[in-house]
Amino acid sequence: MKPDTHLIISSNLEDPVWDAFVAQVPGGHHVQTSRWAMVKKAMGWNPIRLKVIEQGQIAAGAQILVHAYPMFGKAAYIVRAPLAL
């Protein structure tokens, strides 16, 4: 990694900066947006976003949706990711 690069892990439900990144990146898809996370939240899924920050802006990342099942533990999935500029 470059010296000015770092990783941010976010579980915020709403994330307009992330959504703008998804909209501009080649291959960006609505299932990677925070709005999709809000839809999935109603079904028990929670978002975790991994964001690679370079020079103060998102350069790459992925949204992971996680669901806790009482008898089985947690399940997670990532669709149409990772995204990178």
PyMOL Python script that loads the backbone (N, CA, C, O; Angstrom):
from pymol import cmd

cmd.read_pdbstr("""\
ATOM      1  N   MET A   1       0.841  -1.181   0.000  1.00  0.00           N
ATOM      2  CA  MET A   1       0.000   0.000   0.000  1.00  0.00           C
ATOM      3  C   MET A   1       0.884   1.242   0.000  1.00  0.00           C
ATOM      4  O   MET A   1       1.997   1.246   0.526  1.00  0.00           O
ATOM      5  N   LYS A   2       0.356   2.274  -0.598  1.00  0.00           N
ATOM      6  CA  LYS A   2       1.041   3.557  -0.605  1.00  0.00           C
ATOM      7  C   LYS A   2       1.024   4.146   0.803  1.00  0.00           C
ATOM      8  O   LYS A   2       0.139   3.813   1.591  1.00  0.00           O
ATOM      9  N   PRO A   3       1.981   5.013   1.136  1.00  0.00           N
ATOM     10  CA  PRO A   3       2.025   5.587   2.492  1.00  0.00           C
ATOM     11  C   PRO A   3       0.774   6.363   2.875  1.00  0.00           C
ATOM     12  O   PRO A   3       0.430   6.412   4.056  1.00  0.00           O
ATOM     13  N   ASP A   4       0.089   6.964   1.926  1.00  0.00           N
ATOM     14  CA  ASP A   4      -1.104   7.759   2.242  1.00  0.00           C
ATOM     15  C   ASP A   4      -2.389   6.944   2.093  1.00  0.00           C
ATOM     16  O   ASP A   4      -3.473   7.513   1.963  1.00  0.00           O
ATOM     17  N   THR A   5      -2.275   5.634   2.111  1.00  0.00           N
ATOM     18  CA  THR A   5      -3.419   4.739   1.948  1.00  0.00           C
ATOM     19  C   THR A   5      -3.782   4.104   3.286  1.00  0.00           C
ATOM     20  O   THR A   5      -2.908   3.681   4.043  1.00  0.00           O
ATOM     21  N   HIS A   6      -5.072   4.044   3.565  1.00  0.00           N
ATOM     22  CA  HIS A   6      -5.524   3.362   4.779  1.00  0.00           C
ATOM     23  C   HIS A   6      -6.894   2.730   4.547  1.00  0.00           C
ATOM     24  O   HIS A   6      -7.576   3.028   3.567  1.00  0.00           O
ATOM     25  N   LEU A   7      -7.272   1.865   5.456  1.00  0.00           N
ATOM     26  CA  LEU A   7      -8.530   1.122   5.370  1.00  0.00           C
ATOM     27  C   LEU A   7      -9.495   1.641   6.426  1.00  0.00           C
ATOM     28  O   LEU A   7      -9.125   1.830   7.584  1.00  0.00           O
ATOM     29  N   ILE A   8     -10.723   1.865   6.013  1.00  0.00           N
ATOM     30  CA  ILE A   8     -11.796   2.236   6.938  1.00  0.00           C
ATOM     31  C   ILE A   8     -12.839   1.127   6.903  1.00  0.00           C
ATOM     32  O   ILE A   8     -13.228   0.661   5.832  1.00  0.00           O
ATOM     33  N   ILE A   9     -13.281   0.715   8.069  1.00  0.00           N
ATOM     34  CA  ILE A   9     -14.369  -0.251   8.187  1.00  0.00           C
ATOM     35  C   ILE A   9     -15.556   0.501   8.775  1.00  0.00           C
ATOM     36  O   ILE A   9     -15.462   1.081   9.856  1.00  0.00           O
ATOM     37  N   SER A  10     -16.670   0.485   8.055  1.00  0.00           N
ATOM     38  CA  SER A  10     -17.840   1.258   8.457  1.00  0.00           C
ATOM     39  C   SER A  10     -19.068   0.365   8.517  1.00  0.00           C
ATOM     40  O   SER A  10     -19.240  -0.524   7.684  1.00  0.00           O
ATOM     41  N   SER A  11     -19.919   0.606   9.505  1.00  0.00           N
ATOM     42  CA  SER A  11     -21.196  -0.095   9.583  1.00  0.00           C
ATOM     43  C   SER A  11     -22.365   0.887   9.562  1.00  0.00           C
ATOM     44  O   SER A  11     -23.480   0.542   9.953  1.00  0.00           O
ATOM     45  N   ASN A  12     -22.105   2.118   9.102  1.00  0.00           N
ATOM     46  CA  ASN A  12     -23.178   3.103   8.997  1.00  0.00           C
ATOM     47  C   ASN A  12     -24.215   2.625   7.991  1.00  0.00           C
ATOM     48  O   ASN A  12     -23.864   2.136   6.917  1.00  0.00           O
ATOM     49  N   LEU A  13     -25.472   2.763   8.333  1.00  0.00           N
ATOM     50  CA  LEU A  13     -26.517   2.341   7.412  1.00  0.00           C
ATOM     51  C   LEU A  13     -26.569   3.276   6.207  1.00  0.00           C
ATOM     52  O   LEU A  13     -26.572   2.814   5.066  1.00  0.00           O
ATOM     53  N   GLU A  14     -26.610   4.573   6.447  1.00  0.00           N
ATOM     54  CA  GLU A  14     -26.603   5.553   5.357  1.00  0.00           C
ATOM     55  C   GLU A  14     -25.165   6.016   5.117  1.00  0.00           C
ATOM     56  O   GLU A  14     -24.424   6.294   6.060  1.00  0.00           O
ATOM     57  N   ASP A  15     -24.786   6.094   3.838  1.00  0.00           N
ATOM     58  CA  ASP A  15     -23.422   6.497   3.505  1.00  0.00           C
ATOM     59  C   ASP A  15     -23.409   7.153   2.122  1.00  0.00           C
ATOM     60  O   ASP A  15     -23.077   6.497   1.135  1.00  0.00           O
ATOM     61  N   PRO A  16     -23.767   8.440   2.038  1.00  0.00           N
ATOM     62  CA  PRO A  16     -23.839   9.111   0.742  1.00  0.00           C
ATOM     63  C   PRO A  16     -22.495   9.202   0.016  1.00  0.00           C
ATOM     64  O   PRO A  16     -22.464   9.194  -1.215  1.00  0.00           O
ATOM     65  N   VAL A  17     -21.401   9.287   0.745  1.00  0.00           N
ATOM     66  CA  VAL A  17     -20.082   9.326   0.101  1.00  0.00           C
ATOM     67  C   VAL A  17     -19.796   7.984  -0.574  1.00  0.00           C
ATOM     68  O   VAL A  17     -19.292   7.949  -1.697  1.00  0.00           O
ATOM     69  N   TRP A  18     -20.114   6.888   0.100  1.00  0.00           N
ATOM     70  CA  TRP A  18     -19.964   5.555  -0.491  1.00  0.00           C
ATOM     71  C   TRP A  18     -20.851   5.424  -1.734  1.00  0.00           C
ATOM     72  O   TRP A  18     -20.412   4.909  -2.762  1.00  0.00           O
ATOM     73  N   ASP A  19     -22.085   5.885  -1.635  1.00  0.00           N
ATOM     74  CA  ASP A  19     -23.012   5.794  -2.764  1.00  0.00           C
ATOM     75  C   ASP A  19     -22.490   6.560  -3.975  1.00  0.00           C
ATOM     76  O   ASP A  19     -22.626   6.093  -5.106  1.00  0.00           O
ATOM     77  N   ALA A  20     -21.897   7.721  -3.753  1.00  0.00           N
ATOM     78  CA  ALA A  20     -21.315   8.495  -4.856  1.00  0.00           C
ATOM     79  C   ALA A  20     -20.149   7.727  -5.494  1.00  0.00           C
ATOM     80  O   ALA A  20     -19.991   7.736  -6.715  1.00  0.00           O
ATOM     81  N   PHE A  21     -19.342   7.068  -4.669  1.00  0.00           N
ATOM     82  CA  PHE A  21     -18.251   6.240  -5.183  1.00  0.00           C
ATOM     83  C   PHE A  21     -18.800   5.111  -6.045  1.00  0.00           C
ATOM     84  O   PHE A  21     -18.303   4.883  -7.148  1.00  0.00           O
ATOM     85  N   VAL A  22     -19.815   4.402  -5.562  1.00  0.00           N
ATOM     86  CA  VAL A  22     -20.415   3.296  -6.308  1.00  0.00           C
ATOM     87  C   VAL A  22     -20.955   3.794  -7.650  1.00  0.00           C
ATOM     88  O   VAL A  22     -20.830   3.102  -8.660  1.00  0.00           O
ATOM     89  N   ALA A  23     -21.552   4.982  -7.670  1.00  0.00           N
ATOM     90  CA  ALA A  23     -22.127   5.538  -8.894  1.00  0.00           C
ATOM     91  C   ALA A  23     -21.060   5.871  -9.931  1.00  0.00           C
ATOM     92  O   ALA A  23     -21.330   5.805 -11.131  1.00  0.00           O
ATOM     93  N   GLN A  24     -19.861   6.225  -9.495  1.00  0.00           N
ATOM     94  CA  GLN A  24     -18.833   6.649 -10.459  1.00  0.00           C
ATOM     95  C   GLN A  24     -17.880   5.545 -10.876  1.00  0.00           C
ATOM     96  O   GLN A  24     -17.202   5.672 -11.896  1.00  0.00           O
ATOM     97  N   VAL A  25     -17.812   4.473 -10.116  1.00  0.00           N
ATOM     98  CA  VAL A  25     -16.831   3.426 -10.415  1.00  0.00           C
ATOM     99  C   VAL A  25     -17.357   2.503 -11.531  1.00  0.00           C
ATOM    100  O   VAL A  25     -18.540   2.163 -11.540  1.00  0.00           O
ATOM    101  N   PRO A  26     -16.498   2.105 -12.456  1.00  0.00           N
ATOM    102  CA  PRO A  26     -16.931   1.146 -13.477  1.00  0.00           C
ATOM    103  C   PRO A  26     -17.388  -0.160 -12.812  1.00  0.00           C
ATOM    104  O   PRO A  26     -16.685  -0.711 -11.965  1.00  0.00           O
ATOM    105  N   GLY A  27     -18.549  -0.638 -13.198  1.00  0.00           N
ATOM    106  CA  GLY A  27     -19.083  -1.860 -12.600  1.00  0.00           C
ATOM    107  C   GLY A  27     -19.878  -1.630 -11.340  1.00  0.00           C
ATOM    108  O   GLY A  27     -20.370  -2.585 -10.739  1.00  0.00           O
ATOM    109  N   GLY A  28     -20.016  -0.375 -10.920  1.00  0.00           N
ATOM    110  CA  GLY A  28     -20.820  -0.084  -9.738  1.00  0.00           C
ATOM    111  C   GLY A  28     -22.253  -0.572  -9.937  1.00  0.00           C
ATOM    112  O   GLY A  28     -22.781  -0.506 -11.047  1.00  0.00           O
ATOM    113  N   HIS A  29     -22.873  -1.052  -8.888  1.00  0.00           N
ATOM    114  CA  HIS A  29     -24.200  -1.656  -8.996  1.00  0.00           C
ATOM    115  C   HIS A  29     -25.012  -1.285  -7.763  1.00  0.00           C
ATOM    116  O   HIS A  29     -24.454  -1.070  -6.687  1.00  0.00           O
ATOM    117  N   HIS A  30     -26.332  -1.211  -7.920  1.00  0.00           N
ATOM    118  CA  HIS A  30     -27.179  -0.785  -6.799  1.00  0.00           C
ATOM    119  C   HIS A  30     -27.063  -1.699  -5.581  1.00  0.00           C
ATOM    120  O   HIS A  30     -27.319  -1.250  -4.464  1.00  0.00           O
ATOM    121  N   VAL A  31     -26.685  -2.973  -5.759  1.00  0.00           N
ATOM    122  CA  VAL A  31     -26.570  -3.865  -4.604  1.00  0.00           C
ATOM    123  C   VAL A  31     -25.355  -3.542  -3.736  1.00  0.00           C
ATOM    124  O   VAL A  31     -25.172  -4.145  -2.679  1.00  0.00           O
ATOM    125  N   GLN A  32     -24.525  -2.597  -4.173  1.00  0.00           N
ATOM    126  CA  GLN A  32     -23.407  -2.144  -3.358  1.00  0.00           C
ATOM    127  C   GLN A  32     -23.695  -0.814  -2.656  1.00  0.00           C
ATOM    128  O   GLN A  32     -22.832  -0.296  -1.946  1.00  0.00           O
ATOM    129  N   THR A  33     -24.894  -0.255  -2.843  1.00  0.00           N
ATOM    130  CA  THR A  33     -25.209   1.047  -2.254  1.00  0.00           C
ATOM    131  C   THR A  33     -25.752   0.922  -0.830  1.00  0.00           C
ATOM    132  O   THR A  33     -26.225  -0.135  -0.410  1.00  0.00           O
ATOM    133  N   SER A  34     -25.668   2.027  -0.113  1.00  0.00           N
ATOM    134  CA  SER A  34     -26.237   2.036   1.239  1.00  0.00           C
ATOM    135  C   SER A  34     -27.762   1.960   1.176  1.00  0.00           C
ATOM    136  O   SER A  34     -28.397   1.510   2.131  1.00  0.00           O
ATOM    137  N   ARG A  35     -28.340   2.383   0.092  1.00  0.00           N
ATOM    138  CA  ARG A  35     -29.801   2.256  -0.047  1.00  0.00           C
ATOM    139  C   ARG A  35     -30.204   0.782  -0.107  1.00  0.00           C
ATOM    140  O   ARG A  35     -31.224   0.388   0.461  1.00  0.00           O
ATOM    141  N   TRP A  36     -29.402  -0.025  -0.793  1.00  0.00           N
ATOM    142  CA  TRP A  36     -29.671  -1.465  -0.833  1.00  0.00           C
ATOM    143  C   TRP A  36     -29.512  -2.049   0.580  1.00  0.00           C
ATOM    144  O   TRP A  36     -30.287  -2.914   0.989  1.00  0.00           O
ATOM    145  N   ALA A  37     -28.517  -1.575   1.308  1.00  0.00           N
ATOM    146  CA  ALA A  37     -28.323  -2.038   2.686  1.00  0.00           C
ATOM    147  C   ALA A  37     -29.551  -1.725   3.535  1.00  0.00           C
ATOM    148  O   ALA A  37     -29.919  -2.508   4.411  1.00  0.00           O
ATOM    149  N   MET A  38     -30.186  -0.582   3.278  1.00  0.00           N
ATOM    150  CA  MET A  38     -31.399  -0.230   4.022  1.00  0.00           C
ATOM    151  C   MET A  38     -32.534  -1.205   3.712  1.00  0.00           C
ATOM    152  O   MET A  38     -33.289  -1.591   4.604  1.00  0.00           O
ATOM    153  N   VAL A  39     -32.649  -1.597   2.450  1.00  0.00           N
ATOM    154  CA  VAL A  39     -33.664  -2.585   2.066  1.00  0.00           C
ATOM    155  C   VAL A  39     -33.391  -3.909   2.780  1.00  0.00           C
ATOM    156  O   VAL A  39     -34.301  -4.511   3.350  1.00  0.00           O
ATOM    157  N   LYS A  40     -32.142  -4.357   2.746  1.00  0.00           N
ATOM    158  CA  LYS A  40     -31.770  -5.631   3.354  1.00  0.00           C
ATOM    159  C   LYS A  40     -31.858  -5.580   4.881  1.00  0.00           C
ATOM    160  O   LYS A  40     -32.086  -6.609   5.519  1.00  0.00           O
ATOM    161  N   LYS A  41     -31.682  -4.402   5.470  1.00  0.00           N
ATOM    162  CA  LYS A  41     -31.788  -4.234   6.927  1.00  0.00           C
ATOM    163  C   LYS A  41     -33.165  -4.678   7.411  1.00  0.00           C
ATOM    164  O   LYS A  41     -33.293  -5.255   8.490  1.00  0.00           O
ATOM    165  N   ALA A  42     -34.187  -4.409   6.613  1.00  0.00           N
ATOM    166  CA  ALA A  42     -35.549  -4.807   6.973  1.00  0.00           C
ATOM    167  C   ALA A  42     -35.689  -6.330   7.051  1.00  0.00           C
ATOM    168  O   ALA A  42     -36.632  -6.838   7.658  1.00  0.00           O
ATOM    169  N   MET A  43     -34.752  -7.058   6.437  1.00  0.00           N
ATOM    170  CA  MET A  43     -34.764  -8.523   6.453  1.00  0.00           C
ATOM    171  C   MET A  43     -33.711  -9.101   7.405  1.00  0.00           C
ATOM    172  O   MET A  43     -33.430 -10.299   7.386  1.00  0.00           O
ATOM    173  N   GLY A  44     -33.129  -8.217   8.243  1.00  0.00           N
ATOM    174  CA  GLY A  44     -32.189  -8.677   9.249  1.00  0.00           C
ATOM    175  C   GLY A  44     -30.723  -8.628   8.867  1.00  0.00           C
ATOM    176  O   GLY A  44     -29.878  -9.088   9.635  1.00  0.00           O
ATOM    177  N   TRP A  45     -30.391  -8.077   7.686  1.00  0.00           N
ATOM    178  CA  TRP A  45     -29.003  -7.993   7.235  1.00  0.00           C
ATOM    179  C   TRP A  45     -28.404  -6.658   7.664  1.00  0.00           C
ATOM    180  O   TRP A  45     -29.088  -5.635   7.653  1.00  0.00           O
ATOM    181  N   ASN A  46     -27.135  -6.666   8.040  1.00  0.00           N
ATOM    182  CA  ASN A  46     -26.434  -5.459   8.464  1.00  0.00           C
ATOM    183  C   ASN A  46     -25.212  -5.233   7.586  1.00  0.00           C
ATOM    184  O   ASN A  46     -24.493  -6.182   7.271  1.00  0.00           O
ATOM    185  N   PRO A  47     -24.966  -3.970   7.181  1.00  0.00           N
ATOM    186  CA  PRO A  47     -23.837  -3.706   6.292  1.00  0.00           C
ATOM    187  C   PRO A  47     -22.519  -3.520   7.031  1.00  0.00           C
ATOM    188  O   PRO A  47     -22.466  -2.996   8.144  1.00  0.00           O
ATOM    189  N   ILE A  48     -21.483  -3.961   6.383  1.00  0.00           N
ATOM    190  CA  ILE A  48     -20.112  -3.617   6.765  1.00  0.00           C
ATOM    191  C   ILE A  48     -19.447  -3.175   5.473  1.00  0.00           C
ATOM    192  O   ILE A  48     -19.452  -3.910   4.485  1.00  0.00           O
ATOM    193  N   ARG A  49     -18.880  -1.990   5.476  1.00  0.00           N
ATOM    194  CA  ARG A  49     -18.181  -1.506   4.283  1.00  0.00           C
ATOM    195  C   ARG A  49     -16.691  -1.413   4.548  1.00  0.00           C
ATOM    196  O   ARG A  49     -16.249  -0.823   5.534  1.00  0.00           O
ATOM    197  N   LEU A  50     -15.939  -2.000   3.658  1.00  0.00           N
ATOM    198  CA  LEU A  50     -14.489  -1.886   3.681  1.00  0.00           C
ATOM    199  C   LEU A  50     -14.117  -0.864   2.626  1.00  0.00           C
ATOM    200  O   LEU A  50     -14.422  -1.047   1.447  1.00  0.00           O
ATOM    201  N   LYS A  51     -13.454   0.225   3.044  1.00  0.00           N
ATOM    202  CA  LYS A  51     -13.108   1.302   2.115  1.00  0.00           C
ATOM    203  C   LYS A  51     -11.600   1.535   2.149  1.00  0.00           C
ATOM    204  O   LYS A  51     -11.020   1.775   3.208  1.00  0.00           O
ATOM    205  N   VAL A  52     -10.984   1.461   0.987  1.00  0.00           N
ATOM    206  CA  VAL A  52      -9.571   1.805   0.856  1.00  0.00           C
ATOM    207  C   VAL A  52      -9.523   3.286   0.494  1.00  0.00           C
ATOM    208  O   VAL A  52     -10.061   3.702  -0.532  1.00  0.00           O
ATOM    209  N   ILE A  53      -8.882   4.068   1.336  1.00  0.00           N
ATOM    210  CA  ILE A  53      -8.810   5.519   1.159  1.00  0.00           C
ATOM    211  C   ILE A  53      -7.411   5.888   0.676  1.00  0.00           C
ATOM    212  O   ILE A  53      -6.409   5.531   1.295  1.00  0.00           O
ATOM    213  N   GLU A  54      -7.363   6.608  -0.437  1.00  0.00           N
ATOM    214  CA  GLU A  54      -6.102   7.141  -0.965  1.00  0.00           C
ATOM    215  C   GLU A  54      -6.286   8.633  -1.193  1.00  0.00           C
ATOM    216  O   GLU A  54      -7.242   9.054  -1.844  1.00  0.00           O
ATOM    217  N   GLN A  55      -5.392   9.412  -0.670  1.00  0.00           N
ATOM    218  CA  GLN A  55      -5.422  10.871  -0.810  1.00  0.00           C
ATOM    219  C   GLN A  55      -6.788  11.440  -0.423  1.00  0.00           C
ATOM    220  O   GLN A  55      -7.299  12.350  -1.077  1.00  0.00           O
ATOM    221  N   GLY A  56      -7.366  10.901   0.637  1.00  0.00           N
ATOM    222  CA  GLY A  56      -8.603  11.421   1.193  1.00  0.00           C
ATOM    223  C   GLY A  56      -9.879  10.992   0.486  1.00  0.00           C
ATOM    224  O   GLY A  56     -10.966  11.440   0.850  1.00  0.00           O
ATOM    225  N   GLN A  57      -9.760  10.116  -0.536  1.00  0.00           N
ATOM    226  CA  GLN A  57     -10.940   9.677  -1.260  1.00  0.00           C
ATOM    227  C   GLN A  57     -10.988   8.157  -1.342  1.00  0.00           C
ATOM    228  O   GLN A  57      -9.958   7.489  -1.251  1.00  0.00           O
ATOM    229  N   ILE A  58     -12.193   7.615  -1.513  1.00  0.00           N
ATOM    230  CA  ILE A  58     -12.336   6.163  -1.651  1.00  0.00           C
ATOM    231  C   ILE A  58     -11.742   5.741  -2.990  1.00  0.00           C
ATOM    232  O   ILE A  58     -12.111   6.278  -4.035  1.00  0.00           O
ATOM    233  N   ALA A  59     -10.834   4.791  -2.957  1.00  0.00           N
ATOM    234  CA  ALA A  59     -10.208   4.272  -4.170  1.00  0.00           C
ATOM    235  C   ALA A  59     -10.714   2.867  -4.495  1.00  0.00           C
ATOM    236  O   ALA A  59     -10.703   2.448  -5.652  1.00  0.00           O
ATOM    237  N   ALA A  60     -11.155   2.149  -3.474  1.00  0.00           N
ATOM    238  CA  ALA A  60     -11.641   0.780  -3.660  1.00  0.00           C
ATOM    239  C   ALA A  60     -12.451   0.393  -2.431  1.00  0.00           C
ATOM    240  O   ALA A  60     -12.374   1.042  -1.388  1.00  0.00           O
ATOM    241  N   GLY A  61     -13.230  -0.679  -2.573  1.00  0.00           N
ATOM    242  CA  GLY A  61     -13.980  -1.143  -1.416  1.00  0.00           C
ATOM    243  C   GLY A  61     -15.030  -2.165  -1.773  1.00  0.00           C
ATOM    244  O   GLY A  61     -15.177  -2.569  -2.926  1.00  0.00           O
ATOM    245  N   ALA A  62     -15.759  -2.574  -0.747  1.00  0.00           N
ATOM    246  CA  ALA A  62     -16.835  -3.546  -0.910  1.00  0.00           C
ATOM    247  C   ALA A  62     -17.811  -3.407   0.247  1.00  0.00           C
ATOM    248  O   ALA A  62     -17.430  -3.086   1.372  1.00  0.00           O
ATOM    249  N   GLN A  63     -19.069  -3.655  -0.056  1.00  0.00           N
ATOM    250  CA  GLN A  63     -20.095  -3.722   0.982  1.00  0.00           C
ATOM    251  C   GLN A  63     -20.395  -5.193   1.243  1.00  0.00           C
ATOM    252  O   GLN A  63     -20.696  -5.957   0.326  1.00  0.00           O
ATOM    253  N   ILE A  64     -20.308  -5.564   2.495  1.00  0.00           N
ATOM    254  CA  ILE A  64     -20.591  -6.927   2.933  1.00  0.00           C
ATOM    255  C   ILE A  64     -21.878  -6.866   3.741  1.00  0.00           C
ATOM    256  O   ILE A  64     -22.022  -6.009   4.613  1.00  0.00           O
ATOM    257  N   LEU A  65     -22.811  -7.762   3.461  1.00  0.00           N
ATOM    258  CA  LEU A  65     -24.040  -7.836   4.249  1.00  0.00           C
ATOM    259  C   LEU A  65     -23.973  -9.070   5.141  1.00  0.00           C
ATOM    260  O   LEU A  65     -23.673 -10.171   4.680  1.00  0.00           O
ATOM    261  N   VAL A  66     -24.259  -8.866   6.425  1.00  0.00           N
ATOM    262  CA  VAL A  66     -24.104  -9.908   7.439  1.00  0.00           C
ATOM    263  C   VAL A  66     -25.446 -10.141   8.132  1.00  0.00           C
ATOM    264  O   VAL A  66     -26.156  -9.196   8.475  1.00  0.00           O
ATOM    265  N   HIS A  67     -25.778 -11.414   8.329  1.00  0.00           N
ATOM    266  CA  HIS A  67     -27.024 -11.787   9.016  1.00  0.00           C
ATOM    267  C   HIS A  67     -26.672 -12.788  10.117  1.00  0.00           C
ATOM    268  O   HIS A  67     -25.946 -13.754   9.883  1.00  0.00           O
ATOM    269  N   ALA A  68     -27.194 -12.545  11.311  1.00  0.00           N
ATOM    270  CA  ALA A  68     -26.983 -13.468  12.434  1.00  0.00           C
ATOM    271  C   ALA A  68     -28.162 -14.429  12.518  1.00  0.00           C
ATOM    272  O   ALA A  68     -29.319 -14.013  12.577  1.00  0.00           O
ATOM    273  N   TYR A  69     -27.850 -15.716  12.522  1.00  0.00           N
ATOM    274  CA  TYR A  69     -28.866 -16.759  12.671  1.00  0.00           C
ATOM    275  C   TYR A  69     -28.696 -17.382  14.052  1.00  0.00           C
ATOM    276  O   TYR A  69     -27.608 -17.856  14.379  1.00  0.00           O
ATOM    277  N   PRO A  70     -29.745 -17.391  14.868  1.00  0.00           N
ATOM    278  CA  PRO A  70     -29.628 -17.858  16.253  1.00  0.00           C
ATOM    279  C   PRO A  70     -29.017 -19.258  16.401  1.00  0.00           C
ATOM    280  O   PRO A  70     -28.209 -19.480  17.302  1.00  0.00           O
ATOM    281  N   MET A  71     -29.381 -20.174  15.556  1.00  0.00           N
ATOM    282  CA  MET A  71     -28.902 -21.554  15.715  1.00  0.00           C
ATOM    283  C   MET A  71     -27.594 -21.838  14.974  1.00  0.00           C
ATOM    284  O   MET A  71     -26.900 -22.805  15.288  1.00  0.00           O
ATOM    285  N   PHE A  72     -27.260 -21.007  14.004  1.00  0.00           N
ATOM    286  CA  PHE A  72     -26.136 -21.342  13.124  1.00  0.00           C
ATOM    287  C   PHE A  72     -24.968 -20.373  13.161  1.00  0.00           C
ATOM    288  O   PHE A  72     -23.888 -20.710  12.675  1.00  0.00           O
ATOM    289  N   GLY A  73     -25.140 -19.201  13.711  1.00  0.00           N
ATOM    290  CA  GLY A  73     -24.084 -18.197  13.700  1.00  0.00           C
ATOM    291  C   GLY A  73     -24.360 -17.153  12.629  1.00  0.00           C
ATOM    292  O   GLY A  73     -25.516 -16.846  12.337  1.00  0.00           O
ATOM    293  N   LYS A  74     -23.309 -16.613  12.051  1.00  0.00           N
ATOM    294  CA  LYS A  74     -23.461 -15.525  11.087  1.00  0.00           C
ATOM    295  C   LYS A  74     -23.170 -15.993   9.674  1.00  0.00           C
ATOM    296  O   LYS A  74     -22.350 -16.881   9.438  1.00  0.00           O
ATOM    297  N   ALA A  75     -23.871 -15.364   8.745  1.00  0.00           N
ATOM    298  CA  ALA A  75     -23.619 -15.567   7.319  1.00  0.00           C
ATOM    299  C   ALA A  75     -23.363 -14.190   6.711  1.00  0.00           C
ATOM    300  O   ALA A  75     -23.940 -13.194   7.147  1.00  0.00           O
ATOM    301  N   ALA A  76     -22.504 -14.145   5.712  1.00  0.00           N
ATOM    302  CA  ALA A  76     -22.200 -12.879   5.042  1.00  0.00           C
ATOM    303  C   ALA A  76     -22.124 -13.115   3.546  1.00  0.00           C
ATOM    304  O   ALA A  76     -21.794 -14.209   3.088  1.00  0.00           O
ATOM    305  N   TYR A  77     -22.438 -12.063   2.789  1.00  0.00           N
ATOM    306  CA  TYR A  77     -22.262 -12.161   1.348  1.00  0.00           C
ATOM    307  C   TYR A  77     -21.849 -10.820   0.758  1.00  0.00           C
ATOM    308  O   TYR A  77     -22.164  -9.754   1.288  1.00  0.00           O
ATOM    309  N   ILE A  78     -21.145 -10.910  -0.341  1.00  0.00           N
ATOM    310  CA  ILE A  78     -20.703  -9.743  -1.102  1.00  0.00           C
ATOM    311  C   ILE A  78     -21.142  -9.985  -2.546  1.00  0.00           C
ATOM    312  O   ILE A  78     -20.831 -11.022  -3.132  1.00  0.00           O
ATOM    313  N   VAL A  79     -21.861  -9.025  -3.108  1.00  0.00           N
ATOM    314  CA  VAL A  79     -22.316  -9.144  -4.483  1.00  0.00           C
ATOM    315  C   VAL A  79     -21.720  -8.000  -5.311  1.00  0.00           C
ATOM    316  O   VAL A  79     -21.706  -6.848  -4.878  1.00  0.00           O
ATOM    317  N   ARG A  80     -21.236  -8.335  -6.491  1.00  0.00           N
ATOM    318  CA  ARG A  80     -20.706  -7.348  -7.447  1.00  0.00           C
ATOM    319  C   ARG A  80     -19.628  -6.468  -6.836  1.00  0.00           C
ATOM    320  O   ARG A  80     -19.677  -5.241  -6.929  1.00  0.00           O
ATOM    321  N   ALA A  81     -18.678  -7.100  -6.226  1.00  0.00           N
ATOM    322  CA  ALA A  81     -17.575  -6.377  -5.587  1.00  0.00           C
ATOM    323  C   ALA A  81     -16.337  -7.276  -5.615  1.00  0.00           C
ATOM    324  O   ALA A  81     -16.464  -8.476  -5.858  1.00  0.00           O
ATOM    325  N   PRO A  82     -15.184  -6.745  -5.381  1.00  0.00           N
ATOM    326  CA  PRO A  82     -14.876  -5.394  -4.931  1.00  0.00           C
ATOM    327  C   PRO A  82     -14.964  -4.384  -6.072  1.00  0.00           C
ATOM    328  O   PRO A  82     -14.934  -4.742  -7.249  1.00  0.00           O
ATOM    329  N   LEU A  83     -15.074  -3.122  -5.692  1.00  0.00           N
ATOM    330  CA  LEU A  83     -15.115  -2.016  -6.627  1.00  0.00           C
ATOM    331  C   LEU A  83     -13.808  -1.239  -6.505  1.00  0.00           C
ATOM    332  O   LEU A  83     -13.275  -1.077  -5.407  1.00  0.00           O
ATOM    333  N   ALA A  84     -13.296  -0.762  -7.633  1.00  0.00           N
ATOM    334  CA  ALA A  84     -12.051   0.023  -7.592  1.00  0.00           C
ATOM    335  C   ALA A  84     -12.011   0.996  -8.754  1.00  0.00           C
ATOM    336  O   ALA A  84     -12.488   0.711  -9.852  1.00  0.00           O
ATOM    337  N   LEU A  85     -11.432   2.144  -8.482  1.00  0.00           N
ATOM    338  CA  LEU A  85     -11.219   3.135  -9.544  1.00  0.00           C
ATOM    339  C   LEU A  85      -9.948   2.819 -10.281  1.00  0.00           C
ATOM    340  O   LEU A  85      -9.582   3.533 -11.215  1.00  0.00           O
TER     341      LEU A  85
END
""", "prot")
cmd.dss("prot")
cmd.show_as("cartoon", "prot")
cmd.util.cbc("prot")
cmd.orient("prot")
